[in-house]
């Protein structure tokens, strides 16, 4: 990702509506569906500045990987232990058969060979382990945001499921999220394309709007996995080894 992306992440990951509400949604989704043992071993790959680590630590002992040195330094302070820099798709040096859950939250789209990356993650799971995957949806929503984040693709449900299955995995509780605000996001992407003002700036909106968006998005914590969601900005699933 461009340096500016990490800088904005470090500045806004505790206050931006997207980060704050998304953590709550992911927490409830994991609590309901991941069926983790007490003090599970968890690995977050591509943890950025570590904004999800405290949430994941509620479920067990967390390790993390981040290849950007500045972001990894921030994440290490939050985790209170060193963060690895083992890159995807091969995850060199990461213990195989070791983790109850691996979290890859808006990460797989950064990897050219997504199938190889998912296979390596599968090899790092304990028996009964699973991979928590979130990715951006809808290739037609491609924008400057995807460019500065060095995305290789946005996913459809079909393309994500195909990659997961090619890696020897299958999906559980598979569907969209960030659906309630999807009409606004889609309109903004289309308008930016039509006006030539496609902007990669993802700084939070003014305070009251930020709080409103946070409240709307957070409502999905009661919905995701429980009811079929309408098309959303992202896709979320748990992936488990076949058989």
Backbone bond lengths (Angstrom), bond angles and torsions (degrees), N, CA, C in turn:
res aa  C-N    CA-C-N  psi(-1)  N-CA   C-N-CA  omega(-1)  CA-C   N-CA-C  phi
1 X - - - 1.463 - - 1.519 109.12 -
2 X 1.336 116.54 152.22 1.451 120.43 174.76 1.522 109.98 -61.44
3 X 1.348 116.40 150.54 1.460 121.38 -179.24 1.526 112.08 -54.66
4 X 1.340 116.97 -37.09 1.460 120.87 -177.42 1.526 111.48 -60.99
5 X 1.326 117.68 -31.03 1.461 120.80 -179.39 1.523 110.15 -65.45
6 X 1.336 116.70 -46.41 1.463 120.29 178.19 1.530 110.97 -64.52
7 X 1.337 116.60 -39.60 1.459 119.60 179.91 1.525 111.46 -62.29
8 X 1.339 116.47 -43.18 1.469 119.76 178.15 1.524 111.04 -67.38
9 X 1.324 116.43 -37.42 1.457 120.29 177.39 1.524 110.48 -59.56
10 X 1.332 116.40 -48.12 1.457 120.55 -179.88 1.525 111.73 -61.16
11 X 1.329 116.75 -35.56 1.462 121.23 -177.12 1.523 112.59 -76.77
12 X 1.334 117.00 -34.59 1.467 119.72 -167.00 1.522 115.23 -117.70
13 X 1.344 119.46 -1.13 1.468 117.89 -170.65 1.531 114.13 -71.04
14 X 1.329 117.66 -10.07 1.463 120.16 176.46 1.522 113.23 -97.69
15 X 1.338 116.94 -7.59 1.463 119.39 -173.78 1.525 114.79 -131.51
16 X 1.306 118.79 -25.56 1.463 121.52 -177.43 1.521 110.04 -63.79
17 X 1.326 117.32 134.34 1.466 121.81 -175.82 1.519 113.13 -53.02
18 X 1.332 116.70 -36.98 1.465 120.43 -176.02 1.525 110.89 -67.07
19 X 1.321 117.86 -47.79 1.460 121.00 179.86 1.531 111.27 -64.04
20 X 1.330 116.73 -45.95 1.461 121.01 -172.26 1.528 111.23 -66.80
21 X 1.333 117.24 -50.78 1.464 119.97 -178.63 1.527 111.37 -69.59
22 X 1.320 116.63 -36.74 1.466 120.03 -179.53 1.524 111.00 -61.78
23 X 1.328 118.10 -39.40 1.461 119.82 177.28 1.528 111.39 -59.73
24 X 1.335 116.49 -40.83 1.464 119.74 179.46 1.528 111.19 -65.66
25 X 1.330 116.19 -41.61 1.469 120.26 178.75 1.523 110.64 -63.00
26 X 1.331 116.78 -46.06 1.456 120.45 -179.02 1.525 111.37 -65.54
27 X 1.331 116.83 -38.89 1.459 120.00 178.06 1.526 110.53 -58.32
28 X 1.322 116.82 -49.66 1.460 119.85 -176.43 1.531 111.27 -68.11
29 X 1.313 117.07 -35.67 1.466 121.46 178.31 1.533 110.07 -63.51
30 X 1.335 116.82 -46.83 1.466 120.41 178.65 1.530 110.46 -63.73
31 X 1.329 116.71 -44.16 1.464 120.58 -178.70 1.530 111.30 -60.37
32 X 1.330 117.11 -38.71 1.459 120.42 -177.04 1.524 113.29 -78.81
33 X 1.338 116.91 -38.03 1.462 118.58 -164.24 1.525 116.02 -120.50
34 X 1.331 119.74 -16.24 1.462 119.41 -173.62 1.530 112.74 -79.30
35 X 1.334 117.96 -22.22 1.469 121.84 176.36 1.527 110.79 52.51
36 X 1.325 115.51 52.37 1.455 120.43 -177.29 1.530 110.79 -83.65
37 X 1.330 116.85 147.24 1.469 119.02 173.06 1.524 110.56 -71.02
38 X 1.315 115.94 163.45 1.463 119.02 174.79 1.519 109.05 -62.19
39 X 1.339 114.55 139.56 1.464 121.15 -177.15 1.526 111.59 51.94
40 X 1.302 114.85 50.32 1.459 121.41 176.36 1.525 110.81 -61.34
41 X 1.309 115.96 153.02 1.474 121.00 170.74 1.526 107.26 -92.56
42 X 1.317 115.46 124.52 1.462 122.58 -173.95 1.523 108.75 -127.57
43 X 1.320 115.91 140.71 1.464 122.67 175.93 1.518 108.42 -125.09
44 X 1.346 116.33 124.26 1.461 118.94 170.50 1.514 108.57 -102.46
45 X 1.327 115.71 123.10 1.468 122.46 178.55 1.516 108.49 -99.53
46 X 1.341 116.45 130.12 1.455 120.66 -177.25 1.515 111.09 71.79
47 X 1.327 116.36 51.90 1.468 120.63 -172.35 1.520 113.02 -77.48
48 X 1.342 118.17 -6.26 1.463 119.44 -179.17 1.513 110.86 59.82
49 X 1.314 116.65 -130.72 1.459 121.84 -179.68 1.526 112.65 -83.54
50 X 1.312 117.10 4.03 1.457 120.82 175.53 1.509 114.73 87.58
51 X 1.341 116.89 23.04 1.457 119.60 -173.98 1.530 113.69 -71.07
52 X 1.341 118.30 -15.26 1.466 120.58 176.93 1.526 113.18 -99.05
53 X 1.320 118.24 -5.61 1.461 120.28 -168.99 1.531 112.18 -66.44
54 X 1.327 118.06 -43.62 1.464 119.87 -179.97 1.525 110.89 -61.98
55 X 1.321 116.54 -38.25 1.463 119.82 177.20 1.522 110.32 -63.67
56 X 1.323 117.58 -45.71 1.460 120.76 -179.47 1.525 111.72 -66.95
57 X 1.329 117.81 -31.43 1.457 120.68 179.92 1.531 112.61 -66.12
58 X 1.310 117.48 -15.75 1.464 119.34 174.84 1.537 111.92 -67.82
59 X 1.343 115.70 -14.47 1.463 120.24 -178.27 1.525 113.34 -107.79
60 X 1.330 118.27 -5.71 1.454 118.39 -179.57 1.513 113.11 157.85
61 X 1.321 114.66 -159.64 1.463 123.27 -178.23 1.525 108.58 -88.76
62 X 1.319 116.58 122.92 1.462 121.26 -170.72 1.528 110.96 -111.10
63 X 1.319 115.87 131.99 1.460 123.94 165.13 1.522 107.69 -109.07
64 X 1.336 115.96 163.32 1.459 118.50 -176.44 1.519 110.82 -148.10
65 X 1.337 113.44 155.62 1.464 122.79 177.13 1.521 107.89 -129.11
66 X 1.335 116.40 135.39 1.465 122.11 172.68 1.520 108.17 -153.59
67 X 1.343 117.48 125.33 1.461 120.29 -174.74 1.519 113.34 -87.19
68 X 1.332 119.18 -14.87 1.458 120.44 176.51 1.529 108.87 -82.95
69 X 1.341 118.76 121.42 1.468 120.08 -173.34 1.525 114.22 -62.08
70 X 1.326 117.82 -41.43 1.467 119.93 -177.97 1.519 111.06 -67.33
71 X 1.337 116.96 -44.07 1.464 120.00 177.53 1.521 110.65 -65.00
72 X 1.337 116.82 -39.86 1.467 120.38 179.81 1.525 111.44 -62.85
73 X 1.331 117.18 -35.27 1.462 120.33 178.91 1.528 110.58 -63.89
74 X 1.328 116.87 -42.17 1.473 120.54 177.45 1.524 110.07 -65.47
75 X 1.338 116.38 -44.85 1.465 120.49 -179.65 1.527 111.47 -62.63
76 X 1.329 117.31 -38.66 1.464 120.55 -179.95 1.525 111.33 -62.01
77 X 1.330 116.99 -38.78 1.465 120.28 177.23 1.527 110.39 -65.24
78 X 1.313 116.33 -40.64 1.466 119.83 179.46 1.526 111.67 -68.10
79 X 1.315 116.93 -35.64 1.459 121.68 -177.61 1.526 111.60 -84.90
80 X 1.330 115.84 -19.82 1.470 122.58 -178.36 1.526 112.09 65.58
81 X 1.333 114.97 29.37 1.461 120.57 171.15 1.526 107.82 -163.62
82 X 1.326 118.28 162.46 1.466 119.77 -175.69 1.523 112.59 -62.89
83 X 1.318 115.02 144.39 1.456 123.19 174.94 1.525 108.02 -100.50
84 X 1.325 117.08 132.36 1.460 122.03 -179.15 1.527 111.03 -73.01
85 X 1.332 115.86 158.82 1.469 120.68 174.54 1.526 111.67 -116.85
86 X 1.332 117.89 25.39 1.467 121.39 -179.64 1.528 110.24 -65.55
87 X 1.333 118.27 121.72 1.469 119.93 -174.43 1.524 113.07 -85.44
88 X 1.319 114.64 150.79 1.460 121.55 164.12 1.527 108.07 -78.30
89 X 1.334 119.58 152.81 1.469 125.22 13.09 1.524 115.81 -90.58
90 X 1.358 119.77 -3.76 1.469 118.97 -169.40 1.524 114.04 -98.37
91 X 1.341 119.18 -20.59 1.472 123.17 -179.13 1.528 112.01 52.38
92 X 1.341 117.93 55.21 1.470 119.38 -179.32 1.527 111.33 -63.45
93 X 1.338 114.96 137.01 1.450 120.87 177.30 1.511 115.09 83.10
94 X 1.323 118.69 -5.79 1.461 121.18 178.08 1.531 109.11 -85.63
95 X 1.315 115.81 130.63 1.457 121.91 -175.04 1.524 111.46 -60.69
96 X 1.299 116.35 130.80 1.460 121.74 177.07 1.535 110.05 -84.65
97 X 1.335 114.71 148.20 1.457 120.17 178.11 1.518 114.06 64.62
98 X 1.340 117.54 31.67 1.465 120.16 -168.46 1.517 115.48 -113.80
99 X 1.341 118.97 -19.18 1.467 120.19 -166.31 1.527 112.87 -117.45
100 X 1.331 114.58 139.78 1.461 121.31 174.77 1.524 111.67 -77.80
101 X 1.335 116.93 -30.36 1.465 120.81 175.96 1.521 109.76 -150.31
102 X 1.310 115.31 138.96 1.461 122.72 171.39 1.520 107.37 -115.54
103 X 1.318 117.26 129.77 1.465 122.60 179.01 1.521 109.30 -106.72
104 X 1.335 115.85 124.73 1.463 122.32 173.96 1.528 106.58 -127.65
105 X 1.309 115.71 96.42 1.457 123.26 -168.64 1.518 109.46 -108.64
106 X 1.326 115.37 100.68 1.464 122.89 -173.04 1.523 110.36 59.53
107 X 1.321 114.25 55.31 1.462 122.74 -178.56 1.525 111.78 -128.14
108 X 1.334 118.10 -43.79 1.471 121.25 -171.54 1.522 111.75 -59.43
109 X 1.338 116.83 -31.73 1.465 120.35 -179.98 1.528 113.10 -66.86
110 X 1.345 117.08 -14.34 1.465 121.62 178.54 1.526 112.31 -83.70
111 X 1.324 117.92 -11.99 1.459 122.47 -170.81 1.520 110.27 -101.62
112 X 1.320 116.37 126.34 1.461 120.76 -178.81 1.525 110.37 -59.28
113 X 1.331 117.35 -51.69 1.463 121.48 -179.97 1.531 108.01 -98.68
114 X 1.309 116.62 83.61 1.460 120.70 -176.26 1.521 112.06 -67.70
115 X 1.331 117.66 -32.94 1.459 120.37 179.83 1.530 110.54 -65.83
116 X 1.326 116.88 -45.00 1.471 119.66 178.00 1.525 111.15 -61.85
117 X 1.329 116.80 -38.17 1.464 120.33 178.42 1.522 111.00 -63.50
118 X 1.322 116.83 -43.76 1.460 120.43 179.67 1.533 111.43 -66.70
119 X 1.338 117.03 -35.20 1.463 119.63 176.62 1.529 110.81 -63.97
120 X 1.334 116.76 -42.95 1.461 119.83 178.68 1.525 110.74 -62.48
121 X 1.326 117.21 -40.78 1.465 120.18 176.73 1.526 110.75 -61.58
122 X 1.325 116.29 -44.02 1.464 120.34 179.35 1.524 110.54 -56.88
123 X 1.328 117.13 -40.21 1.461 121.08 -179.09 1.529 112.20 -66.38
124 X 1.339 117.15 -21.33 1.469 121.13 -179.00 1.524 112.69 -89.00
125 X 1.336 117.48 -2.76 1.460 121.18 -178.83 1.524 111.81 -84.11
126 X 1.329 115.16 145.17 1.457 120.61 165.69 1.532 109.04 -70.74
127 X 1.329 118.30 163.47 1.471 119.30 169.43 1.530 109.76 -55.62
128 X 1.326 116.34 131.84 1.452 120.96 -176.84 1.514 114.13 84.56
129 X 1.337 117.25 0.22 1.462 120.46 -179.90 1.518 112.20 -74.96
130 X 1.324 115.11 167.61 1.464 120.66 179.99 1.515 110.67 -147.24
131 X 1.344 114.11 162.76 1.461 121.90 179.82 1.518 108.12 -114.78
132 X 1.317 116.48 125.00 1.461 122.96 175.47 1.528 107.63 -90.12
133 X 1.327 116.62 115.97 1.464 122.10 -172.63 1.525 110.17 -121.43
134 X 1.319 116.40 127.60 1.465 122.02 168.24 1.521 108.15 -127.30
135 X 1.329 115.92 135.42 1.467 121.14 -179.27 1.530 109.25 -140.10
136 X 1.327 117.71 156.82 1.466 120.31 173.86 1.527 110.89 -73.45
137 X 1.322 115.90 144.93 1.462 121.81 -175.07 1.524 111.61 -107.67
138 X 1.345 114.81 155.29 1.463 124.52 167.91 1.540 112.24 74.84
139 X 1.324 114.93 99.38 1.459 120.40 179.13 1.525 111.58 -59.74
140 X 1.334 118.90 -28.77 1.460 121.08 -179.76 1.531 111.73 -68.43
141 X 1.337 117.64 -13.37 1.458 120.93 176.83 1.530 112.35 -89.07
142 X 1.314 117.35 8.10 1.474 121.81 179.57 1.526 109.95 -53.70
143 X 1.335 115.97 135.11 1.464 120.18 -175.97 1.522 110.06 -150.71
144 X 1.321 115.91 -176.08 1.469 121.38 175.83 1.521 111.74 -58.73
145 X 1.327 116.58 -29.49 1.469 120.70 176.28 1.527 110.56 -58.17
146 X 1.329 117.73 -43.29 1.459 121.33 179.33 1.520 111.21 -67.91
147 X 1.314 116.58 -34.29 1.467 120.78 -178.98 1.525 110.59 -66.39
148 X 1.348 117.89 -50.30 1.469 119.82 -177.30 1.520 111.35 -69.61
149 X 1.331 117.06 -22.87 1.458 120.73 176.66 1.525 113.07 -86.27
150 X 1.342 116.93 -0.80 1.469 122.82 178.44 1.525 111.88 58.84
151 X 1.319 116.48 41.14 1.451 120.54 174.75 1.524 110.41 -72.22
152 X 1.314 116.46 145.21 1.463 121.49 171.29 1.519 111.52 -91.35
153 X 1.333 116.34 -22.98 1.463 120.09 -175.67 1.523 109.28 -168.57
154 X 1.318 116.03 159.96 1.455 123.00 158.61 1.523 106.17 -107.88
155 X 1.320 117.91 153.64 1.445 121.04 -170.78 1.524 112.57 -104.97
156 X 1.317 115.01 148.78 1.460 121.83 159.80 1.522 106.66 -94.25
157 X 1.317 116.50 166.87 1.459 118.64 174.33 1.532 110.37 -57.78
158 X 1.323 115.91 -42.12 1.464 119.91 -177.10 1.524 111.42 -65.56
159 X 1.327 117.91 -43.49 1.472 119.78 -176.84 1.523 111.55 -70.05
160 X 1.333 117.86 -35.44 1.462 119.65 177.38 1.526 110.36 -68.72
161 X 1.319 116.98 -44.43 1.464 120.37 179.53 1.529 110.18 -62.26
162 X 1.323 117.45 -38.36 1.466 121.07 179.13 1.526 110.87 -62.20
163 X 1.340 117.74 -44.52 1.461 121.56 179.53 1.522 110.79 -64.98
164 X 1.325 116.85 -43.40 1.465 121.12 179.72 1.519 110.72 -61.81
165 X 1.319 117.49 -45.05 1.461 120.82 -178.43 1.525 111.40 -69.55
166 X 1.342 117.34 -34.45 1.466 120.23 177.81 1.527 111.54 -65.83
167 X 1.330 117.04 -23.88 1.463 121.62 178.68 1.526 112.10 -87.33
168 X 1.345 117.90 4.53 1.453 121.13 179.01 1.516 113.51 83.19
169 X 1.327 115.49 26.06 1.461 121.84 -179.17 1.522 109.81 -121.19
170 X 1.311 115.97 166.23 1.458 121.29 172.34 1.519 109.35 -137.49
171 X 1.323 116.22 159.42 1.458 120.92 -170.42 1.528 111.95 -95.01
172 X 1.334 114.46 152.10 1.458 123.59 171.54 1.535 107.72 -133.29
173 X 1.328 116.86 139.18 1.468 121.75 177.29 1.531 110.83 50.03
174 X 1.319 114.22 55.01 1.461 124.10 -172.69 1.530 109.98 -92.89
175 X 1.328 117.70 126.44 1.462 118.74 177.07 1.514 112.74 176.45
176 X 1.319 114.35 -179.87 1.460 121.52 179.67 1.528 111.15 -75.80
177 X 1.351 114.74 156.42 1.455 120.28 160.20 1.519 108.53 -146.76
178 X 1.344 116.44 -179.30 1.468 122.34 -163.54 1.530 108.65 53.28
179 X 1.334 113.95 51.82 1.463 122.29 -177.93 1.517 113.06 -93.83
180 X 1.326 117.52 -35.19 1.462 120.03 -175.25 1.524 111.92 -64.37
181 X 1.324 116.61 -32.53 1.466 120.81 179.93 1.529 112.09 -99.13
182 X 1.331 116.13 4.30 1.462 119.42 -177.87 1.532 113.41 -58.44
183 X 1.347 120.52 -41.48 1.470 118.21 179.37 1.530 112.81 -58.33
184 X 1.328 117.39 -39.12 1.467 120.11 177.73 1.522 111.02 -66.76
185 X 1.330 116.10 -43.88 1.465 119.67 -179.91 1.521 111.30 -62.97
186 X 1.332 116.18 -43.70 1.462 120.15 179.95 1.521 110.82 -64.10
187 X 1.340 116.56 -42.56 1.470 120.03 179.31 1.511 110.63 -62.84
188 X 1.335 117.10 -39.85 1.461 120.41 179.91 1.524 111.25 -64.95
189 X 1.341 116.99 -40.09 1.465 119.82 178.94 1.523 110.90 -65.62
190 X 1.320 117.05 -43.96 1.466 120.58 -179.85 1.520 110.51 -65.49
191 X 1.322 116.96 -44.07 1.460 120.40 -179.99 1.522 111.05 -62.78
192 X 1.320 116.87 -41.45 1.459 119.80 178.38 1.514 112.48 -61.81
193 X 1.331 116.02 -37.69 1.457 120.25 179.12 1.534 111.07 -69.19
194 X 1.317 116.02 -41.47 1.468 120.16 -177.66 1.530 112.33 -69.96
195 X 1.321 116.38 -34.62 1.470 120.50 -176.43 1.518 113.23 -93.48
196 X 1.343 116.68 -7.53 1.455 119.66 -177.01 1.515 112.92 73.73
197 X 1.332 117.12 19.82 1.464 121.75 -178.88 1.523 110.75 -113.62
198 X 1.294 115.97 43.58 1.458 121.94 177.67 1.518 107.90 -68.53
199 X 1.333 117.54 114.10 1.457 122.80 -169.02 1.521 109.76 -117.35
200 X 1.327 117.09 132.20 1.457 121.21 178.84 1.521 113.05 -88.47
201 X 1.321 118.17 -1.21 1.456 121.06 -176.94 1.530 110.08 -70.29
202 X 1.341 116.48 116.58 1.459 120.70 179.41 1.525 111.17 -113.68
203 X 1.328 116.36 31.64 1.462 120.41 172.89 1.522 109.56 -65.40
204 X 1.338 118.26 153.63 1.469 119.58 -178.01 1.520 111.84 -65.87
205 X 1.323 117.35 151.01 1.461 121.18 175.22 1.530 109.91 -72.13
206 X 1.336 118.61 176.59 1.467 120.27 177.18 1.523 111.77 -53.95
207 X 1.352 115.88 152.94 1.455 123.18 -170.97 1.511 116.51 -44.35
208 X 1.342 119.49 -55.38 1.470 119.44 -177.93 1.528 112.99 -62.11
209 X 1.335 116.79 -37.73 1.467 120.19 178.47 1.525 109.90 -68.89
210 X 1.322 116.62 -40.36 1.458 121.08 177.51 1.528 110.50 -58.46
211 X 1.327 117.09 -44.76 1.464 121.30 179.53 1.529 111.59 -66.51
212 X 1.337 116.63 -38.05 1.462 120.25 178.37 1.520 110.77 -64.70
213 X 1.326 117.26 -47.90 1.465 120.58 179.28 1.535 110.43 -61.67
214 X 1.328 116.83 -40.34 1.466 120.54 178.63 1.525 110.55 -60.16
215 X 1.325 116.90 -44.58 1.461 121.13 -178.68 1.521 111.30 -65.20
216 X 1.329 116.53 -42.09 1.467 120.02 179.92 1.525 110.53 -65.62
217 X 1.319 116.44 -48.49 1.463 120.23 -178.45 1.525 110.22 -63.21
218 X 1.341 118.35 -39.88 1.456 121.63 -177.79 1.531 112.20 -62.18
219 X 1.317 117.89 -26.43 1.466 120.36 177.86 1.527 111.42 -55.23
220 X 1.315 116.95 -26.18 1.458 120.13 -177.09 1.524 112.86 -69.92
221 X 1.332 117.70 -13.08 1.461 119.17 178.18 1.525 110.77 -61.77
222 X 1.326 117.17 -26.01 1.462 121.92 179.59 1.535 112.51 -88.87
223 X 1.326 116.88 -4.82 1.457 121.01 -170.70 1.527 113.73 -116.79
224 X 1.329 116.82 -40.36 1.464 120.65 -171.27 1.534 110.34 -63.03
225 X 1.304 115.66 125.77 1.454 122.44 -177.40 1.508 113.90 89.15
226 X 1.328 117.00 -20.38 1.462 120.84 -178.25 1.519 112.62 -95.01
227 X 1.321 116.08 -36.13 1.458 121.08 -179.09 1.527 108.52 -132.09
228 X 1.323 117.91 151.06 1.464 119.36 175.80 1.526 110.20 -62.24
229 X 1.325 116.44 126.99 1.456 121.37 -178.94 1.523 110.10 -93.39
230 X 1.315 115.84 142.07 1.460 120.54 172.88 1.527 109.26 -67.06
231 X 1.348 118.82 166.15 1.463 119.65 -179.19 1.524 112.61 -48.52
232 X 1.321 115.56 138.37 1.455 121.88 -177.20 1.514 111.34 -131.05
233 X 1.307 115.00 177.47 1.464 121.47 179.47 1.532 110.21 -72.24
234 X 1.333 116.98 -24.86 1.459 121.68 -174.35 1.524 111.00 -134.22
235 X 1.342 114.88 165.15 1.460 123.11 173.82 1.520 107.67 -121.72
236 X 1.321 116.14 140.29 1.464 122.31 -177.48 1.527 109.52 -130.44
237 X 1.319 116.44 139.49 1.461 120.05 176.12 1.513 110.60 -158.20
238 X 1.314 115.63 160.56 1.457 123.07 162.55 1.523 106.65 -103.40
239 X 1.330 116.62 131.63 1.462 121.94 177.89 1.522 109.32 -112.34
240 X 1.323 116.53 134.59 1.464 122.18 -178.56 1.527 108.76 -128.95
241 X 1.323 117.41 150.65 1.471 119.38 177.88 1.521 111.31 -58.96
242 X 1.324 115.83 141.17 1.454 120.87 179.12 1.529 110.14 -64.13
243 X 1.335 113.62 144.16 1.440 119.60 176.72 1.510 112.71 87.35
